[in-house]
Amino acid sequence: MKITAVETIYLPRGITVHAGAITYLWVRIHTSDGLVGLGESYPNAEAEAAIVHSRLAAVLLGRDPSAIDRLWADMFLAVSYSGWGGAEMRAISAVDIALWDLFGKVTGQPIYKLLGGASRQSIRIYNTCYDRVDFNHEPARLAGELLASNVRAMKIWPFDPIAKETGGNYITAEQLRRAIEPLRLIREKFGDSIDVAIEFHGFWNLPCAIQIAKALEPYKPMWLEEMLPQDNLAAYAELAGSTDLPLCVSERLMTRWGFRELFENRAAAIIMPDISWCGGLTEGKKIATMAETYYLPIAPHNCGGPILHFATAHLSANLTNLYIMESVRRHYNEEYERLVTQKLVPGAGGELPLPTGPGLGVELSADVLTRKDAIVRRSSV
């Protein structure tokens, strides 16, 4: 079996989601046996598609798609001198996920079995709160809804509006009190029956991050995520030494080399790769294995499209050092509905079931594949 064509698909106006319009890039790998593997990245599909066709297609066409590690290394070499940290690595990630989907279809197995089998019967999740209920105004109501569905962990970002006011360069006592209020109200009503992670999107400088972390310590958040930008991991080590709260870092690091310093300086207590950015399932598995040698858990970032959702569930099903998996109920309940053929939603116990195969166990919907405005590009032998 050989790769005969590499196809990219995206919708020109993107998908209108909680944060506005973003574009998911879908990659389809076609083979001489008629099987097709599906992958995904985001949020800049036009740039990612350009890399797929200008740099990666020549590496892939005519090759054995089951040689996933070799193909990954050759794709990485093809982009390494042009700067692999942005669209290049997102493009490789999408192709890699598609190769694993194809491998699962060839073998008739779900991907998690090919990664080494299931390490659990269901997947513990938290909800990233892009919900219609605003966590800044009704945090206890939102937490109550999640608890009613047996989802016992959530993530909010109440400090972001203040960072936009101050540029992340300072925070007043009044602003600090205002940002803590949603977490305080959740704790007041529900105690420790729900875990609450705090996301910061890398908006703060180091002195502010230290100040905020100390103020949050009495409320015991599940973790503090991306308080600083991801480019100075020595600063993260200083932050980690200033607080007893665990730091979660970072969806924006790419490849095992990008995570290496983070492991070595022990700045993060929880490691958060995004497999549609860091290098795909291949690299996500390697990063998790490296983390395991430092006795660190993985909490995969999963805030993109529906194919990432399925791929992340496969990786989460397999990893022995999984902490928890991100999910967005507004995504899987609403926004993925018209895009793919299958749903993957929590069961009555509030956890995700293991995805069924073969491969990812999901395809793009006929509506997407037949849309007249879809931008489709194909490189073939």
C-alpha positions as CSV (number, residue, x, y, z in Angstrom):
1,M,0.0,0.0,0.0
2,K,1.3,3.5,-1.0
3,I,0.2,7.0,-0.4
4,T,-1.3,8.3,-3.7
5,A,-2.7,11.7,-2.7
6,V,-2.7,14.3,0.1
7,E,-5.8,16.4,0.4
8,T,-6.6,19.4,2.5
9,I,-10.0,20.8,3.2
10,Y,-11.1,23.9,5.1
11,L,-14.1,26.2,5.1
12,P,-13.2,29.8,4.0
13,R,-15.2,31.6,6.7
14,G,-14.1,29.2,9.4
15,I,-16.4,27.8,12.0
16,T,-18.2,30.3,14.2
17,V,-17.4,29.3,17.8
18,H,-17.2,30.8,21.2
19,A,-14.2,33.0,20.4
20,G,-15.2,34.0,16.9
21,A,-14.4,32.4,13.6
22,I,-11.4,30.0,13.4
23,T,-10.5,27.6,10.6
24,Y,-10.0,23.9,11.2
25,L,-7.7,22.3,8.6
26,W,-8.6,18.7,7.7
27,V,-6.0,16.5,6.0
28,R,-7.0,13.4,4.2
29,I,-4.3,10.8,3.2
30,H,-5.4,8.7,0.2
31,T,-3.8,5.3,-0.5
32,S,-3.5,2.8,-3.4
33,D,-5.9,0.4,-1.5
34,G,-8.6,3.0,-1.4
35,L,-8.4,3.7,2.4
36,V,-8.3,7.3,3.6
37,G,-6.8,8.6,6.8
38,L,-8.1,11.8,8.5
39,G,-6.3,14.4,10.5
40,E,-6.8,17.9,11.8
41,S,-5.1,21.1,13.0
42,Y,-6.1,24.7,13.6
43,P,-6.5,27.7,13.8
44,N,-4.9,29.0,10.6
45,A,-5.9,26.5,8.0
46,E,-4.7,28.5,5.0
47,A,-1.1,28.6,6.3
48,E,-1.1,25.0,7.5
49,A,-2.5,23.8,4.1
50,A,0.2,25.6,2.3
51,I,2.9,23.8,4.3
52,V,1.2,20.4,3.6
53,H,1.3,20.9,-0.1
54,S,4.6,22.8,-0.5
55,R,6.7,20.9,1.9
56,L,5.1,17.7,3.2
57,A,3.3,16.2,0.2
58,A,6.6,15.5,-1.6
59,V,7.8,13.6,1.4
60,L,4.7,11.5,1.6
61,L,3.6,10.6,-1.9
62,G,4.6,7.1,-3.0
63,R,5.6,6.1,0.5
64,D,4.3,3.3,2.8
65,P,1.9,5.1,5.2
66,S,2.5,2.6,8.0
67,A,6.1,3.8,8.4
68,I,4.8,6.6,10.7
69,D,8.0,7.3,12.7
70,R,10.1,7.4,9.6
71,L,7.6,9.7,7.8
72,W,7.5,12.0,10.9
73,A,11.3,12.3,10.9
74,D,11.4,13.0,7.2
75,M,8.6,15.6,7.4
76,F,10.4,17.3,10.3
77,L,13.7,17.4,8.3
78,A,11.8,18.9,5.4
79,V,10.7,22.0,7.5
80,S,13.5,22.2,10.1
81,Y,15.5,24.8,8.3
82,S,12.6,27.1,7.7
83,G,11.4,27.2,11.3
84,W,9.3,24.4,12.5
85,G,7.6,26.0,15.5
86,G,4.4,27.3,13.9
87,A,2.3,26.3,10.9
88,E,5.0,23.8,10.0
89,M,4.5,21.7,13.1
90,R,0.7,22.1,13.0
91,A,0.8,20.7,9.5
92,I,2.9,17.8,10.5
93,S,0.5,17.2,13.4
94,A,-2.5,17.0,11.1
95,V,-0.7,14.6,8.7
96,D,0.5,12.4,11.6
97,I,-3.0,12.0,13.1
98,A,-4.2,11.0,9.6
99,L,-1.5,8.4,9.3
100,W,-2.6,6.9,12.6
101,D,-6.2,6.9,11.5
102,L,-5.1,5.1,8.4
103,F,-3.1,2.6,10.3
104,G,-6.1,1.8,12.5
105,K,-8.3,1.3,9.4
106,V,-5.7,-1.1,7.8
107,T,-5.5,-3.2,11.0
108,G,-9.1,-2.9,12.0
109,Q,-8.2,-1.5,15.4
110,P,-8.9,1.7,17.3
111,I,-5.8,3.8,17.6
112,Y,-5.5,3.5,21.4
113,K,-4.9,-0.3,20.9
114,L,-2.1,0.4,18.5
115,L,-0.6,2.9,20.9
116,G,-0.3,0.1,23.5
117,G,-3.9,-0.6,24.6
118,A,-6.3,0.9,27.0
119,S,-5.1,2.0,30.5
120,R,-8.7,2.7,31.7
121,Q,-12.3,1.9,30.9
122,S,-13.4,5.5,30.6
123,I,-11.6,8.9,30.5
124,R,-11.9,11.5,33.3
125,I,-12.6,14.9,31.9
126,Y,-13.0,18.6,32.9
127,N,-15.1,21.2,31.1
128,T,-13.4,24.3,29.7
129,C,-16.2,26.7,30.3
130,Y,-17.0,28.3,26.9
131,D,-20.6,27.9,28.0
132,R,-23.7,30.0,27.5
133,V,-23.7,30.4,31.3
134,D,-21.0,33.0,32.0
135,F,-18.6,31.9,34.7
136,N,-17.8,35.5,35.6
137,H,-21.4,36.3,36.4
138,E,-23.0,33.0,37.4
139,P,-20.1,30.7,38.4
140,A,-22.0,28.7,41.0
141,R,-24.8,28.0,38.6
142,L,-22.3,26.8,36.0
143,A,-20.5,24.6,38.5
144,G,-23.9,23.2,39.6
145,E,-24.8,22.2,36.1
146,L,-21.6,20.4,35.6
147,L,-21.9,18.5,38.9
148,A,-25.5,17.5,38.0
149,S,-24.0,15.8,34.9
150,N,-21.2,14.2,37.1
151,V,-18.5,16.3,35.5
152,R,-16.5,17.2,38.5
153,A,-13.8,19.5,37.2
154,M,-13.9,22.8,35.3
155,K,-11.6,25.5,33.9
156,I,-12.2,29.3,34.0
157,W,-10.2,32.4,33.2
158,P,-11.5,35.3,35.3
159,F,-8.1,37.1,35.3
160,D,-8.1,37.7,31.5
161,P,-10.3,40.8,31.4
162,I,-8.0,42.4,34.0
163,A,-4.9,41.5,32.0
164,K,-6.4,43.2,29.0
165,E,-6.9,46.3,31.2
166,T,-3.4,46.4,32.5
167,G,-1.4,44.6,29.8
168,G,-0.5,42.0,32.4
169,N,2.0,44.5,33.9
170,Y,0.2,45.1,37.2
171,I,-2.9,44.1,39.2
172,T,-4.5,46.2,42.0
173,A,-6.0,44.8,45.2
174,E,-9.5,45.6,43.9
175,Q,-8.8,43.8,40.6
176,L,-7.3,40.8,42.4
177,R,-10.4,40.5,44.6
178,R,-12.7,40.8,41.5
179,A,-10.9,38.1,39.6
180,I,-10.9,35.7,42.5
181,E,-14.6,36.2,43.1
182,P,-15.9,33.4,40.7
183,L,-13.7,30.8,42.4
184,R,-14.6,32.1,45.8
185,L,-18.3,31.7,45.0
186,I,-17.9,28.2,43.7
187,R,-16.0,27.2,46.8
188,E,-18.6,28.9,49.1
189,K,-21.4,26.8,47.6
190,F,-19.8,23.5,46.7
191,G,-16.6,23.3,48.8
192,D,-14.1,20.9,47.3
193,S,-16.7,18.8,45.4
194,I,-15.6,20.3,42.1
195,D,-12.0,20.9,40.9
196,V,-11.4,24.3,39.3
197,A,-8.5,25.0,37.1
198,I,-7.5,28.7,36.4
199,E,-6.3,29.5,32.9
200,F,-4.2,32.7,32.3
201,H,-3.4,32.4,28.5
202,G,0.2,33.6,29.1
203,F,-1.0,37.2,29.7
204,W,1.0,38.1,32.9
205,N,4.5,39.1,33.8
206,L,6.4,37.3,36.5
207,P,5.8,39.6,39.5
208,C,2.1,39.6,38.8
209,A,2.0,35.9,38.4
210,I,3.7,35.4,41.8
211,Q,1.2,37.9,43.4
212,I,-1.8,36.1,41.8
213,A,-0.6,32.6,42.7
214,K,-0.2,33.6,46.4
215,A,-3.7,35.2,46.5
216,L,-5.2,32.0,45.0
217,E,-3.5,29.5,47.4
218,P,-6.4,29.6,50.0
219,Y,-8.9,28.5,47.3
220,K,-6.9,25.4,46.1
221,P,-7.4,25.5,42.4
222,M,-6.7,22.3,40.5
223,W,-3.8,24.1,38.7
224,L,-2.6,27.4,37.3
225,E,-2.3,27.2,33.6
226,E,0.0,29.3,31.4
227,M,0.4,32.2,33.7
228,L,3.4,33.4,31.7
229,P,4.2,33.2,28.0
230,Q,5.9,29.8,27.1
231,D,9.2,31.1,25.9
232,N,11.2,31.5,29.1
233,L,11.0,28.3,31.1
234,A,13.5,29.6,33.7
235,A,10.9,32.2,34.6
236,Y,8.4,29.4,35.1
237,A,10.9,27.7,37.4
238,E,11.0,30.8,39.5
239,L,7.2,31.0,39.6
240,A,7.0,27.4,40.6
241,G,9.3,28.0,43.5
242,S,7.1,30.8,44.8
243,T,3.9,28.9,45.2
244,D,2.5,25.6,46.5
245,L,0.0,25.4,43.7
246,P,0.7,23.2,40.7
247,L,1.6,24.8,37.4
248,C,0.2,23.4,34.1
249,V,2.4,24.1,31.0
250,S,2.0,24.3,28.0
251,E,-0.2,23.7,25.0
252,R,2.0,26.1,23.0
253,L,5.2,24.0,23.3
254,M,6.0,21.9,20.3
255,T,7.9,18.6,20.0
256,R,9.7,16.6,22.6
257,W,12.6,19.1,22.3
258,G,10.3,22.0,23.2
259,F,9.2,20.2,26.4
260,R,12.7,19.0,27.4
261,E,13.7,22.0,29.4
262,L,10.4,22.1,31.2
263,F,11.0,18.5,32.4
264,E,14.6,19.3,33.4
265,N,13.8,22.4,35.4
266,R,10.8,20.8,37.1
267,A,8.7,24.0,36.7
268,A,5.5,22.2,35.8
269,A,3.6,19.8,37.9
270,I,1.2,18.9,35.0
271,I,2.2,18.7,31.3
272,M,-0.2,19.9,28.7
273,P,0.6,19.0,25.0
274,D,-1.9,19.7,22.2
275,I,-1.5,16.8,19.7
276,S,-2.7,18.9,16.8
277,W,0.1,21.4,17.5
278,C,3.0,19.5,19.2
279,G,3.6,16.9,16.4
280,G,0.6,14.7,16.4
281,L,-0.1,11.4,18.2
282,T,3.4,10.2,17.5
283,E,5.0,13.2,19.4
284,G,2.3,13.3,22.0
285,K,3.0,9.8,23.0
286,K,6.8,10.5,23.2
287,I,6.2,13.6,25.3
288,A,4.1,11.6,27.7
289,T,6.7,8.9,28.0
290,M,9.3,11.6,28.7
291,A,7.0,13.1,31.4
292,E,6.6,9.6,32.9
293,T,10.4,9.4,33.5
294,Y,10.0,12.6,35.7
295,Y,6.9,11.2,37.4
296,L,4.8,13.9,35.9
297,P,1.2,13.5,34.7
298,I,-0.4,14.5,31.3
299,A,-3.5,16.7,30.9
300,P,-3.9,17.0,27.1
301,H,-5.1,20.3,25.6
302,N,-8.2,19.7,23.6
303,C,-9.9,22.9,22.6
304,G,-9.9,22.6,18.8
305,G,-12.0,20.7,16.4
306,P,-13.8,17.3,16.4
307,I,-11.0,15.2,14.9
308,L,-8.7,16.5,17.7
309,H,-11.3,15.6,20.2
310,F,-11.3,12.0,19.0
311,A,-7.6,11.8,18.6
312,T,-7.0,13.2,22.1
313,A,-9.4,10.6,23.5
314,H,-7.4,7.8,21.9
315,L,-4.2,9.1,23.5
316,S,-5.9,9.6,26.8
317,A,-7.3,6.1,26.8
318,N,-3.8,4.7,26.4
319,L,-1.5,6.9,28.6
320,T,-0.6,5.4,32.0
321,N,0.2,8.8,33.3
322,L,-3.0,10.6,32.3
323,Y,-4.2,13.2,34.9
324,I,-7.4,14.4,33.2
325,M,-8.5,15.3,29.6
326,E,-9.8,18.6,28.5
327,S,-13.2,18.8,26.9
328,V,-15.7,21.6,25.9
329,R,-19.3,20.6,26.2
330,R,-20.4,23.4,23.9
331,H,-18.2,21.9,21.3
332,Y,-19.2,18.3,21.6
333,N,-22.9,19.0,22.2
334,E,-23.4,21.7,19.6
335,E,-20.5,22.9,17.4
336,Y,-19.2,19.6,16.1
337,E,-22.7,18.4,15.2
338,R,-22.7,19.3,11.5
339,L,-19.0,18.6,11.0
340,V,-18.6,14.8,11.7
341,T,-20.4,11.5,11.5
342,Q,-20.1,10.5,15.2
343,K,-20.3,12.0,18.6
344,L,-18.0,11.4,21.6
345,V,-19.8,12.7,24.7
346,P,-19.6,11.9,28.4
347,G,-21.7,9.0,29.7
348,A,-24.0,9.2,32.8
349,G,-20.9,8.9,35.0
350,G,-19.5,12.1,33.6
351,E,-16.5,10.5,31.9
352,L,-15.9,9.9,28.2
353,P,-16.2,6.4,26.9
354,L,-13.3,4.9,24.9
355,P,-13.7,5.7,21.2
356,T,-14.6,2.9,19.0
357,G,-12.6,2.2,15.8
358,P,-11.2,1.3,13.5
359,G,-8.8,4.2,13.4
360,L,-10.2,7.4,15.0
361,G,-13.7,6.1,14.6
362,V,-15.0,9.3,13.0
363,E,-15.2,10.9,9.5
364,L,-16.1,14.3,8.1
365,S,-19.8,14.6,7.4
366,A,-21.1,14.5,3.9
367,D,-22.2,18.1,4.4
368,V,-18.6,19.2,4.8
369,L,-17.3,17.1,1.9
370,T,-19.9,18.4,-0.5
371,R,-20.0,22.1,0.5
372,K,-19.4,24.3,-2.6
373,D,-17.5,26.9,-0.6
374,A,-15.1,24.3,0.9
375,I,-11.5,25.0,-0.2
376,V,-10.1,21.7,-1.3
377,R,-6.6,21.1,-2.6
378,R,-5.0,17.9,-3.6
379,S,-1.4,16.8,-4.3
380,S,-1.1,13.4,-6.0
381,V,1.4,11.1,-7.6
